[in-house]
Amino acid sequence: MRIPINIKSIKIKNNLDSYQLHYEFEIDGLEKSKWNTTYIANFDELKKFRDEIDSILSQASTAEILNLTEEQGNIVEKSYKNDSLCKNCTYKLSNKCKSCLFTLQSPLERKFYLFCSEKWWFKKYCILQYAIDWHGCHIDVTGKTYNNPNNNFKNVLTIVDFYIEKGNNKLCIYTDGHTYHERTEEQAQHDKMIDRKLQELGYIVLRYTGKDIEENMPKIINEIEHFLSI
Protein backbone atom coordinates (compact mmCIF):
# COMPACT_ATOMS: atom_id res chain seq x y z
CA MET A 1 0.00 0.00 0.00
CA ARG A 2 1.41 3.39 -1.03
CA ILE A 3 1.33 6.18 1.56
CA PRO A 4 -0.38 9.17 -0.14
CA ILE A 5 2.27 11.65 1.05
CA ASN A 6 5.69 11.85 -0.55
CA ILE A 7 8.40 14.09 0.93
CA LYS A 8 11.68 14.95 -0.76
CA SER A 9 14.31 17.63 -0.29
CA ILE A 10 14.93 20.11 -3.10
CA LYS A 11 17.30 23.01 -3.71
CA ILE A 12 15.77 26.26 -4.90
CA LYS A 13 17.92 29.00 -6.43
CA ASN A 14 17.47 32.40 -4.77
CA ASN A 15 18.12 35.91 -6.07
CA LEU A 16 21.74 35.87 -4.87
CA ASP A 17 22.60 33.08 -7.26
CA SER A 18 22.96 30.56 -4.42
CA TYR A 19 20.93 27.55 -3.42
CA GLN A 20 18.68 27.13 -0.40
CA LEU A 21 17.41 23.78 0.85
CA HIS A 22 13.65 23.33 0.98
CA TYR A 23 11.34 20.36 1.31
CA GLU A 24 8.67 19.43 -1.15
CA PHE A 25 5.49 17.67 -0.04
CA GLU A 26 3.57 15.86 -2.73
CA ILE A 27 0.11 14.90 -1.49
CA ASP A 28 -2.06 12.55 -3.52
CA GLY A 29 -5.80 12.23 -3.07
CA LEU A 30 -7.62 8.92 -2.89
CA GLU A 31 -8.35 9.35 -6.57
CA LYS A 32 -5.12 10.64 -8.00
CA SER A 33 -6.71 11.70 -11.27
CA LYS A 34 -8.99 14.14 -9.43
CA TRP A 35 -6.49 16.11 -7.40
CA ASN A 36 -2.82 16.31 -6.58
CA THR A 37 -1.04 19.10 -4.75
CA THR A 38 2.55 20.02 -3.98
CA TYR A 39 3.56 22.17 -1.02
CA ILE A 40 7.01 23.72 -0.54
CA ALA A 41 8.02 23.95 3.15
CA ASN A 42 11.04 25.19 5.05
CA PHE A 43 12.78 23.23 7.80
CA ASP A 44 10.72 24.69 10.67
CA GLU A 45 7.48 23.85 8.90
CA LEU A 46 8.70 20.32 8.31
CA LYS A 47 9.51 19.91 12.02
CA LYS A 48 6.05 21.21 12.94
CA PHE A 49 4.51 18.67 10.57
CA ARG A 50 6.60 15.92 12.19
CA ASP A 51 5.63 16.99 15.72
CA GLU A 52 1.94 16.99 14.84
CA ILE A 53 2.22 13.46 13.43
CA ASP A 54 4.17 12.31 16.51
CA SER A 55 1.50 13.79 18.76
CA ILE A 56 -1.25 11.88 16.98
CA LEU A 57 0.70 8.61 16.94
CA SER A 58 1.61 8.88 20.63
CA GLN A 59 -2.10 8.88 21.50
CA ALA A 60 -2.87 5.78 19.43
CA SER A 61 -4.06 2.72 21.33
CA THR A 62 -2.48 -0.71 21.01
CA ALA A 63 -5.48 -1.84 18.96
CA GLU A 64 -5.04 1.09 16.55
CA ILE A 65 -1.29 0.56 16.17
CA LEU A 66 -1.67 -3.15 15.40
CA ASN A 67 -4.94 -2.80 13.47
CA LEU A 68 -6.80 -5.04 15.91
CA THR A 69 -10.22 -5.02 17.50
CA GLU A 70 -10.49 -3.32 20.88
CA GLU A 71 -10.89 -6.74 22.54
CA GLN A 72 -7.72 -8.04 20.88
CA GLY A 73 -5.89 -4.86 21.84
CA ASN A 74 -6.82 -5.47 25.48
CA ILE A 75 -5.48 -9.02 25.21
CA VAL A 76 -2.17 -7.69 23.90
CA GLU A 77 -1.87 -5.11 26.67
CA LYS A 78 -2.66 -7.72 29.31
CA SER A 79 -0.07 -10.05 27.79
CA TYR A 80 2.57 -7.32 27.89
CA LYS A 81 2.00 -7.03 31.64
CA ASN A 82 1.61 -10.67 32.62
CA ASP A 83 3.03 -12.98 29.94
CA SER A 84 6.67 -13.91 30.55
CA LEU A 85 7.27 -14.31 26.80
CA CYS A 86 6.05 -10.77 26.17
CA LYS A 87 7.74 -8.81 28.93
CA ASN A 88 11.16 -8.44 27.31
CA CYS A 89 10.16 -9.20 23.74
CA THR A 90 11.65 -6.99 21.03
CA TYR A 91 8.64 -7.51 18.75
CA LYS A 92 6.14 -5.53 20.80
CA LEU A 93 3.66 -3.52 18.71
CA SER A 94 4.75 -5.29 15.51
CA ASN A 95 3.10 -7.75 13.12
CA LYS A 96 5.24 -10.51 14.64
CA CYS A 97 3.56 -9.76 17.95
CA LYS A 98 0.16 -10.32 16.32
CA SER A 99 1.29 -13.64 14.84
CA CYS A 100 2.75 -14.78 18.14
CA LEU A 101 -0.34 -14.01 20.20
CA PHE A 102 -3.20 -14.70 17.78
CA THR A 103 -1.98 -17.23 15.21
CA LEU A 104 0.07 -19.66 17.27
CA GLN A 105 -1.70 -22.17 19.47
CA SER A 106 0.50 -22.77 22.52
CA PRO A 107 3.29 -21.23 24.62
CA LEU A 108 5.67 -23.83 23.19
CA GLU A 109 4.92 -22.77 19.62
CA ARG A 110 5.49 -19.18 20.65
CA LYS A 111 8.89 -20.00 22.17
CA PHE A 112 9.92 -21.77 18.98
CA TYR A 113 8.67 -18.84 16.90
CA LEU A 114 10.55 -16.24 18.93
CA PHE A 115 13.76 -18.23 18.71
CA CYS A 116 13.57 -18.81 14.95
CA SER A 117 11.89 -15.66 13.68
CA GLU A 118 15.10 -13.88 12.67
CA LYS A 119 16.55 -16.84 10.77
CA TRP A 120 16.63 -16.05 7.06
CA TRP A 121 14.90 -19.29 6.09
CA PHE A 122 12.17 -18.70 8.65
CA LYS A 123 11.47 -15.16 7.44
CA LYS A 124 11.51 -16.18 3.78
CA TYR A 125 9.86 -19.58 3.72
CA CYS A 126 7.99 -20.35 6.93
CA ILE A 127 4.18 -20.40 7.04
CA LEU A 128 2.39 -20.64 10.38
CA GLN A 129 -0.53 -23.03 10.94
CA TYR A 130 -0.41 -24.51 7.44
CA ALA A 131 -3.28 -26.88 6.64
CA ILE A 132 -2.73 -29.94 4.38
CA ASP A 133 -5.44 -32.19 2.97
CA TRP A 134 -5.32 -35.97 2.51
CA HIS A 135 -3.89 -35.56 -0.99
CA GLY A 136 -0.95 -33.51 0.25
CA CYS A 137 -2.24 -30.16 -0.98
CA HIS A 138 -2.78 -26.95 0.95
CA ILE A 139 -6.37 -26.48 2.07
CA ASP A 140 -8.09 -23.35 3.34
CA VAL A 141 -9.60 -23.84 6.80
CA THR A 142 -11.18 -20.41 7.11
CA GLY A 143 -14.57 -20.72 8.77
CA LYS A 144 -14.31 -24.47 9.31
CA THR A 145 -15.80 -25.93 12.48
CA TYR A 146 -16.11 -29.53 13.63
CA ASN A 147 -19.90 -29.37 13.81
CA ASN A 148 -20.54 -27.73 10.44
CA PRO A 149 -21.82 -30.39 8.01
CA ASN A 150 -20.74 -28.35 4.98
CA ASN A 151 -17.50 -26.77 6.14
CA ASN A 152 -15.72 -29.07 8.59
CA PHE A 153 -12.30 -30.66 8.97
CA LYS A 154 -12.93 -34.08 7.43
CA ASN A 155 -10.79 -33.22 4.38
CA VAL A 156 -7.97 -31.83 6.54
CA LEU A 157 -5.13 -34.24 7.25
CA THR A 158 -3.25 -31.90 9.55
CA ILE A 159 -2.52 -28.31 10.44
CA VAL A 160 1.24 -27.95 10.64
CA ASP A 161 2.60 -25.67 13.34
CA PHE A 162 5.45 -24.40 11.13
CA TYR A 163 5.64 -25.29 7.44
CA ILE A 164 8.80 -24.57 5.45
CA GLU A 165 9.12 -25.27 1.72
CA LYS A 166 12.42 -24.57 0.00
CA GLY A 167 13.01 -26.11 -3.40
CA ASN A 168 12.08 -29.77 -3.18
CA ASN A 169 12.30 -29.81 0.60
CA LYS A 170 8.98 -29.62 2.42
CA LEU A 171 9.27 -29.56 6.21
CA CYS A 172 6.39 -30.03 8.61
CA ILE A 173 7.52 -28.93 12.06
CA TYR A 174 5.46 -29.65 15.17
CA THR A 175 6.05 -28.61 18.76
CA ASP A 176 4.70 -31.33 21.04
CA GLY A 177 4.58 -30.16 24.61
CA HIS A 178 3.28 -33.24 26.36
CA THR A 179 2.20 -31.38 29.48
CA TYR A 180 0.43 -28.72 27.41
CA HIS A 181 -1.31 -30.98 24.92
CA GLU A 182 -1.78 -33.81 27.47
CA ARG A 183 -1.22 -36.39 24.79
CA THR A 184 -2.75 -39.79 25.45
CA GLU A 185 -1.60 -43.03 23.84
CA GLU A 186 -4.46 -42.60 21.37
CA GLN A 187 -3.20 -39.14 20.46
CA ALA A 188 0.35 -40.47 20.07
CA GLN A 189 -0.89 -43.13 17.65
CA HIS A 190 -2.89 -40.52 15.79
CA ASP A 191 0.23 -38.38 15.39
CA LYS A 192 2.19 -41.38 14.10
CA MET A 193 -0.52 -42.01 11.51
CA ILE A 194 -0.31 -38.40 10.36
CA ASP A 195 3.48 -38.58 10.20
CA ARG A 196 3.40 -41.71 8.05
CA LYS A 197 0.85 -40.19 5.68
CA LEU A 198 2.86 -36.97 5.35
CA GLN A 199 6.01 -38.95 4.63
CA GLU A 200 4.16 -40.95 1.96
CA LEU A 201 3.17 -37.62 0.39
CA GLY A 202 6.79 -36.45 0.30
CA TYR A 203 6.98 -34.31 3.42
CA ILE A 204 9.72 -34.34 6.05
CA VAL A 205 8.22 -34.43 9.54
CA LEU A 206 10.05 -32.99 12.54
CA ARG A 207 8.53 -33.11 16.01
CA TYR A 208 10.12 -31.39 18.99
CA THR A 209 9.14 -31.76 22.63
CA GLY A 210 9.04 -29.04 25.22
CA LYS A 211 12.32 -30.36 26.64
CA ASP A 212 13.93 -30.11 23.18
CA ILE A 213 12.85 -26.51 22.76
CA GLU A 214 13.84 -25.51 26.28
CA GLU A 215 17.28 -27.11 26.17
CA ASN A 216 18.37 -27.83 22.59
CA MET A 217 17.26 -25.05 20.26
CA PRO A 218 20.71 -24.68 18.61
CA LYS A 219 20.59 -28.40 17.79
CA ILE A 220 17.07 -28.01 16.41
CA ILE A 221 18.19 -25.11 14.21
CA ASN A 222 21.07 -27.18 12.86
CA GLU A 223 18.73 -30.06 12.07
CA ILE A 224 16.26 -27.83 10.23
CA GLU A 225 19.03 -26.17 8.23
CA HIS A 226 20.44 -29.60 7.37
CA PHE A 227 17.14 -30.74 5.87
CA LEU A 228 16.76 -27.46 3.98
CA SER A 229 20.17 -27.93 2.39
CA ILE A 230 19.62 -31.49 1.13
C-alpha positions, 0 to 999 in steps of 0.5 A: 500500500502506497502512503499518499504523502511523498516528501523529498528535499529540493534546492531552490535558487534564490536571487543571490545566485545561491541555493537554499534547501527546501522540502517538497510535499507531494500529497495525492488524493484517494483518486489521484486523477482528481487532485494532486497538490505540492507544497514547498516547506522550510525546515521549521514547517517540516519539524512542525509537521513531524511533531503533529504526526508524533502527537497523533501517533503517541495517542494511538491505542495498542489496537489502533497501532496493530490494526486489531479489535479493541478486545484483541488490543486489550489481550495484547496489553494484558499479555505485555503485563503478565506474559513472561514471553512478552515482557522483554520481547523486542517484537512488541507492537509489531506484526510478529507480535500479532502472529505470536499471540493470535496465530500460534496455538501454545506457549511452546509454539510461541517460544519456537517462533521467537527463537527462529523468527530472525533466521533467514529461512524462517522469514523467507519460507515459513508459514504458520498453521499450514493446513494440508489435505489428505492428498498432500495439498494446501487447504483453506480452513477459514470458517471451518468448524467440527460441527458444520456439516458443509465446512468441517475438517474431514478433508484436513489431514493436519494443520502444521505448526510451522511449514517450510518449503524450499526447493524440493524440501517440504518440512512439517515442524510440530512442537509437542509439549506433552504437558500442554497438549496432554497427549494420550496413547491414542493421540500419540498413535494418531500423530504417528498415523499423520506422520506416516501419511505426510512422509508418503506424500513427500513431506519431512516431519520434525517433532520437537518436545518441550524439553527439546525446545527448552534445552536444545534449540541450537541443535534443532536449528542445525537439524532444520538447516540440514534438511533445507540444504539437502 
